[in-house]
Amino acid sequence: MELVDFVRTLLADGRVLVADIDVGTDNVGDDVVEQLVAFEAEYRQDLFGTPPPLSRRSAVCGMVALYQACRFLIYPQHDQQRVRQAFKIRWEKRCNASVHYSVDLTLRFLPDVVQRARRQAERSVLIDELLRLGGRWPLSSVGIEGVVPADVETLVAHPCLLQLYVDRIIARRDLARLNHPAVREAAERAWGMFPELASSAIRTPTVVPLSANKEKVR
């Protein structure tokens, strides 16, 4: 299984194909980066306003984190130390809007992974790591119960990311995220302008399912 296959199938239709191999940010090939760049060029066309520029390094980091999450979900035999070590990713030190946006390119699938992990175990080191990951990246973790989001101010300060954040809050009914005044105000504007769309979004989550079969997320 090539890492590029993981990225291609994930971004094409939300499926994941995972092998039990270590993947780090330093051994990601150019073919994988090209897949991420090509997808982002189209993805940004459907977003509100002007998204931040893509950070290739951050996009790779987000992809590696999601790969590890899916890997340990499929292959749960690894000990706690191995799981913890896999999530020690060298993120960008300065988490600006570009970093949040680029990480989210693939990490936006995190809520679905967490949901499946919780079906397998009420509590595990994997779930602990996923919740910690969700707290670090609030844009990617909307809808995950038990996450305390950090660095929301970076999202609030960027119109495109704020709108994306609010859209997900409405769609996934993660009303606890409305405790930030600017986020709540943006959500109220969205409900006021398009009440019929808001109610529809609340009833229909937009999380893309990860399908199941051998070596795929179950």
C-alpha positions, -999 to 999 in steps of 0.1 A, spaced: 0 0 0 15 33 -10 9 65 10 -3 83 -21 -31 57 -23 -43 67 12 -44 104 2 -60 98 -32 -89 76 -19 -94 98 11 -97 130 -8 -116 115 -37 -145 98 -18 -137 97 20 -125 61 21 -92 52 37 -67 24 29 -42 19 56 -12 -4 61 5 -11 94 36 10 87 52 39 104 48 72 85 65 104 95 65 139 81 101 134 69 94 104 46 64 117 27 72 117 -10 66 144 -36 38 124 -52 18 127 -19 25 164 -16 14 169 -52 -19 151 -45 -25 175 -15 -17 206 -35 -39 196 -65 -68 189 -42 -64 221 -23 -65 241 -55 -100 229 -63 -112 227 -27 -105 264 -20 -128 274 -49 -159 263 -29 -151 282 3 -164 315 14 -142 344 6 -104 340 2 -89 310 21 -54 314 36 -25 303 15 -16 266 16 13 255 39 26 223 24 44 213 55 12 217 76 -9 198 51 16 170 53 15 171 91 -23 169 92 -23 140 67 3 121 88 -18 126 119 -49 113 102 -30 83 88 -17 74 122 -52 77 137 -67 54 110 -37 30 114 -42 24 151 -79 22 147 -74 -7 122 -45 -23 140 -52 -20 177 -25 -44 188 2 -18 194 12 -9 229 5 25 244 41 38 240 40 31 202 7 50 199 19 80 219 51 82 200 33 82 166 15 114 175 46 133 184 44 153 152 66 183 146 39 209 140 47 244 129 56 265 160 35 295 148 -1 284 143 -14 311 120 -45 309 97 -25 292 70 -14 264 93 -50 258 106 -64 257 71 -37 234 57 -38 209 86 -76 208 82 -73 197 46 -73 161 57 -77 163 95 -113 174 90 -121 137 89 -111 134 125 -146 134 140 -155 103 121 -124 85 132 -131 94 168 -167 82 165 -154 48 153 -127 46 179 -153 51 206 -173 23 193 -144 0 199 -135 12 234 -149 36 259 -114 48 267 -80 41 253 -47 57 247 -57 62 211 -89 81 221 -68 102 245 -44 111 217 -73 119 193 -89 142 218 -56 160 224 -53 164 187 -88 178 184 -80 203 211 -50 215 192 -69 219 160 -104 233 167 -114 237 131 -109 200 125 -126 188 157 -160 204 156 -186 178 167 -162 157 189 -176 155 224 -150 160 252 -127 183 232 -116 216 247 -106 237 217 -76 259 218 -65 289 196 -100 298 184 -89 334 181 -69 325 150 -100 312 133 -121 341 145 -97 366 130 -99 351 95 -133 356 77 -130 324 56 -120 302 85 -146 317 108 -174 310 83 -161 274 78 -160 270 116 -195 283 120 -209 262 92 -195 230 109 -208 241 143 -243 244 128 -241 213 107 -228 191 136 -249 208 164 -218 214 184 -234 243 203 -208 243 230 -185 260 205 -208 290 205 -195 302 238 -171 326 220 -188 359 213 -176 363 178 -184 328 169 -219 331 183 -225 364 165 -214 348 132 -237 318 138 -266 341 145 -260 360 113 -260 327 94 -292 316 110 -309 350 104 -300 352 67 -308 316 57 -330 300 85 -342 272 62 -306 263 53 -296 265 90 -323 241 101 -315 217 73 -278 218 82 -286 211 118 -306 180 108 -280 167 84 -243 164 95 -218 169 67 -191 145 80 -180 123 51 -181 86 62 -151 64 61 -162 31 45 -152 -3 57 -136 -35 44 -104 -52 49 -77 -27 59 -103 1 57 -118 20 86 -146 -1 100 
